[in-house]
Amino acid sequence: MKQRALLSGRTKIAVGTDSLVLLRAGQCWIWNMHLHGRFGQQKHLFEACLLWLSKGKEYRGRLWLKSVSTVALPSPSMAVPSACFLASGLSPAIRRRSYPALRGSPTRPSALSSTRRFDVSTAEQISSAPSPSGGSVQNGRLRKDGQLSGGAVASPYMEDEGLEAEGKGLDDFFSLAEDLIRSDGGPPRWFSPLECAKRLDNSPLLLYLPGIDGSGAGLAVQNKRLGKIFDIWCLHIPVFDRTSFTDLIQMIETTVRSESYHFPNRPIYLVGESLGACLALAVAARNPSIDLMLILANPATSFNASQVPSFIPLLEIMPDQVQLTHPFLLNLMRGDPLKILQASSEKVAPPAEKLAELTKDLFKLSSYVSILANILPKQTLLWKLQMLKSASGFTNSRLHAVKAQTLILISGRDQLLPSVAEASRLSRALQDCETRKYEECGHFLFLEDGINLVTIIKGACFYRRGKSLDYVSDYLPPTYSEFMKIYNSNKFVCDVTAPVMLSTLESGKIVRGLSGIPSDGPVLLVGYHMLLGLELSPLVAQFFIERNIHLRGIAHPMMFAKHDERSTTSSLGPSFYDVYRIMGAVPVSGANFFKLFSRKSHVLLYPGGMREALHRKGEEYKLFWPEQSEFVRMAARFGTKIVPFGVVGEDDLGQVIFDYEDLMKIPYFRYQIRSITNENVRLRKTATGEVANQDVHLPGIMPKIPGRFYYFFGKPIETKGRKRDLKDREKSQELYLQVKSEVEKCIAYLKEKREGDPYRSIFSRIIYQTINGSSSEIPTFDP
């Protein structure tokens, strides 16, 4: 029998074509239509069960059920405590309704928040999947398998789902959509994907609002990743349902207000594409006091500016037998028409194998068209297009009332709507909005290959579980795939500079590698900031690769500022700093220092900050630190080990020929520098001297034939047991100056020793790797 399942913390229900199984408290009750009669007059038992459940009540995480007249369920007179139910044929999705909640209920009903595939024996107590304790990563040492080394508890966010196969988004979408419409009927309803299992404690609710298809399957390829950090509910609008746009808004509002009432301190995410984006904006406009986070993909607010309205009259006179619209809609689901066939034809394979692949893909495309015709028959498509027209007008008239934080995702190859222009308009119309653009993607963005919504959310710092964003506790560490993607995109820096890293053991011996870095935190690495921060990419990558240590860098607040197209810095692009945020950068503040040290993190700090990274001509390797200590007493409070380090090599890569002083003499650049600086948070306002000069600018650099980068980490300085002593300003200042002196000694050591490196030049390194292989480690001087 075909089965579906709905799970709660105490009660589990499985429904098949001819029976209903309820598992609770280690016992199993079975109703069989042949033994106990049919369940009402419904054609499918599953639909009957939904009606039955809809009359139930939920309280404190368990589902209280009662029989109702519409579905005459017999009493569970036959308890079968030794029965075994194996759900091996579960459907890819389950249906779930939004039920009215009792006032005063302190927790969200777990029947609505925990769904997964299962096979159980009633001989054992049945329990829901355990949630991970906490949610913060301690040392954050990443291994490829997604676990944390050093005995730390594994974080669910480190688990890596890997990369999806080419075209898998469409496969998953049509598979799930076909299942959802198989016995379609009734009003719109919520369901939760079975791929979503255990997730982080206090995960926020995510409501997915579908586009023109209405199936709710648009996140099919994203569900497994999203399910680790969200409680996902997807809205399913049956094929022949004719609920109006305003009625859909009211339905969503009912759910949003109920969830907000029970969980006032957690945000609710509304993720919508095209039509769903209009629904999300309309709900946000009508509920400005509710904490909502909007993620909108190619919003249909631009419907009247598109070519689609002129297409409606043609569709009305087109015979039902002619299905010209569905191949067109299928093309819209890819950024480039026939992209699937192109991928097969470009594979390196024998001609016979290529032909077989192309034939398979053609058959797959034809089956997609058939399923799409069932999802959007002519009358349903006409209804949805008319709804888009009314939705666009309704939403546009209320944009001024939207106060929710909004992230707009747009496709560069959207052939249905003018999404690029619309994103620019919305970013100006909405109060708190930023955008991300994906040039090669089509209208159905979430089904595109290479689009990972979790990675996008991480990069935009768009994930939080409380009233405000906490850059430490709300941070989601990168997966192995995310790290490797970032590493490969910056690998040329490592290849060109061939970094040499030296560290100091507790005995004082200097060794090549990072074995001298303490494994257990908290650890504070304090060093020199190279020109434009060129040392960052090799440094962070090597800590990941060699030691599985995740460095949390203390960064300037401008890296976390919201992108504004009207700002002077808009030329950098909205996603310019996303990589830094994914890799764990944290805005500089005393509170963030406290949180990182309390979690025993490895923290990277550059006291010289922007002044050091944007130094003038002739200021290479000069420290611009504040006169007074800024980090010693906080480090001592947690017994933090302080590791001073120096880095050299920028003078072998380029030379500053046009610096700040030169730029300020030119009116155009002077205006640009002042504008950019005034738009960003200014640090160290009370500081004196050169360190107070935090003007943002880009110096002119003349490239050189690349040399080599050298890093030297000094002996760790212990602060454990010195908390009381270092409360004294003079003693903390003494330690501060000691750290600064050690950094200068590290730089001086490297400048001297590199002169004896026979492979300092890129040419000698190329010759060495040509002879010994490109993966061989290049020798250096003897430390």
VENQUICOR-V41678 format. One record per backbone hydrogen bond with DSSP energy under -1.0 kcal/mol. NH is the residue of the N-H (numbers start at 1). CO is the residue of the C=O. If there is no record, write none. Layout:
BEGIN
nh = <NH	NH>
co = <CO	CO>
END
This chain:
BEGIN
nh = <4	6	8	12	13	14	15	16	20	21	22	23	24	27	29	31	33	36	37	40	48	49	50	51	52	53	54	55	56	57	59	62	64	73	77	80	83	85	88	91	96	105	112	114	120	122	124	143	146	149	158	168	171	172	173	174	175	176	177	178	179	180	181	184	189	191	196	200	203	206	207	208	209	220	222	223	226	227	228	229	230	231	233	234	235	236	237	241	248	249	250	251	252	253	254	255	256	257	258	259	260	261	262	263	266	268	269	270	271	272	273	274	276	278	279	280	281	282	283	284	285	286	290	292	293	294	295	296	297	298	300	303	305	306	311	315	316	317	322	328	329	330	331	332	334	339	342	343	344	345	346	349	354	355	356	357	358	359	360	361	362	363	364	365	366	367	368	369	370	371	372	373	374	375	376	381	382	383	384	385	386	387	388	389	390	391	392	393	394	395	396	397	398	401	402	406	407	408	409	410	412	413	419	422	423	424	425	426	427	429	430	434	436	438	441	443	445	447	448	451	456	457	458	459	460	461	462	474	483	484	485	486	487	488	489	490	493	495	496	497	498	500	502	503	505	508	511	513	517	523	524	525	526	527	532	533	534	536	539	540	541	542	543	544	545	546	547	548	549	552	554	555	559	560	567	570	572	573	576	578	581	582	583	584	585	586	588	593	594	595	596	597	598	599	600	601	603	604	605	609	612	613	614	619	622	635	636	637	639	640	641	642	643	645	646	648	652	653	654	655	657	658	663	664	666	670	671	672	673	674	675	676	677	678	679	692	693	694	700	702	704	709	710	711	712	713	714	717	722	726	728	732	733	734	735	736	737	738	739	740	741	742	743	744	745	746	747	748	749	750	751	752	753	754	756	757	760	762	765	766	767	768	769	770	771	772	773	776>
co = <15	13	11	23	6	21	4	19	31	14	29	12	27	24	22	20	18	32	33	38	44	45	46	47	48	49	50	52	53	64	62	59	57	71	75	28	80	120	86	3	190	102	109	110	85	83	121	147	143	141	155	165	167	168	169	170	171	172	173	174	175	176	177	181	236	234	193	228	200	231	269	233	271	217	219	219	222	223	225	226	226	204	206	191	208	189	214	238	244	245	246	247	248	249	250	251	252	253	254	255	256	257	258	259	263	291	205	293	207	295	209	297	273	274	275	276	277	278	279	280	281	282	287	290	268	405	270	407	272	409	274	300	302	303	308	311	312	313	319	324	325	326	327	328	331	336	338	339	340	341	342	347	350	351	352	353	354	355	356	357	358	359	360	361	362	363	364	365	366	367	368	369	370	371	372	377	378	379	380	381	382	383	384	385	386	387	388	389	390	391	392	393	395	398	399	432	294	434	296	436	438	441	417	418	419	420	421	422	423	425	426	406	408	410	438	332	443	444	445	448	452	453	454	455	456	458	457	470	479	480	481	482	483	484	485	486	490	491	492	493	494	709	711	511	509	505	503	501	514	601	641	603	643	605	613	530	531	533	535	536	537	538	539	540	541	542	543	544	543	602	604	586	556	557	564	567	569	570	573	575	577	578	579	581	580	553	555	589	590	591	592	593	594	595	597	596	523	552	525	606	608	609	610	616	619	631	632	633	636	635	522	717	524	526	712	710	649	650	650	702	700	700	659	660	663	666	667	668	669	670	671	672	673	674	675	689	690	692	658	655	653	497	648	500	646	502	644	642	719	722	725	728	729	730	731	732	733	734	735	736	737	738	739	740	741	742	743	744	745	746	747	748	749	750	753	754	757	706	761	762	763	764	765	766	767	768	769	773>
END
